[in-house]
Amino acid sequence: MQQLVELQKRTDTFNDLNVDLAFVFREESVGVNGLRKKRSKHATTYKLALDNHKKSSAAYSPKPMTFDNHVIGSDGVVRNIMAGSLLKRAGADALFDALKSIQSMNE
């Protein structure tokens, strides 16, 4: 949740890149209601999705307890994978740099 809070504080930075950030939760025990509580508590404007059964997200993080960030282009191609763990996930600066790098390649 710390990552979501950090990224929310930098919303303007990401808006300047004209990108969409989405978070897929796989461990939300109370389902969609839990996501609603997170959205409200942290006042996040980002898209939140739920995949408790890991039907889709397992393709991105097949190992147990992986918390990687995937940067996916508008064409659906994974452009960057930023390794993460339960306690340490990609920070706002690292994510911004990865997104900026992809945009530079497309210009």
C-alpha positions, -999 to +999 in steps of 0.1 A: +000+000+000+030+023+006+037+022-032+001+033-040+003+062-015+037+073-029+025+072-065-007+091-056+013+119-042+030+122-076-002+121-097+006+153-115+040+140-126+023+109-141-005+129-157+022+150-174+033+118-192-003+111-202-001+075-188-026+054-169-016+036-138-035+005-127-030-017-097-040-054-097-045-068-062-042-105-057-044-108-019-075-087-010-093-111+013-126-091+014-128-087-024-141-056-041-153-041-009-117-041+003-106-023-028-133+003-022-120+008+013-085+012+000-096+037-027-115+057+000-088+055+027-059+066+004-080+089-018-065+072-049-075+081-084-058+052-100-076+022-114-077-007-089-085-043-101-089-076-083-075-110-093-077-131-061-077-163-081-046-152-101-063-161-134-047-132-153-020-119-131-002-153-128+011-148-163+029-117-151+040-130-117+041-168-117+063-172-086+047-170-052+052-137-034+063-117-064+054-081-065+068-069-098+056-038-117+050-042-154+051-013-177+028-021-206+026+000-237-007+011-253-001-018-278-004-043-249+033-052-251+053-055-218+080-028-221+097-031-187+095-053-157+106-038-124+113-064-098+097-060-064+091-079-032+065-077-004+085-050+014+102-032-015+084-022-046+093+001-074+092+037-063+077+067-081+110+079-095+119+045-109+085+041-124+085+076-139+120+070-154+108+037-170+077+054-185+097+084-197+122+060-214+095+042-232+080+075-244+114+087-256+118+055-277+084+062-293+091+098-303 
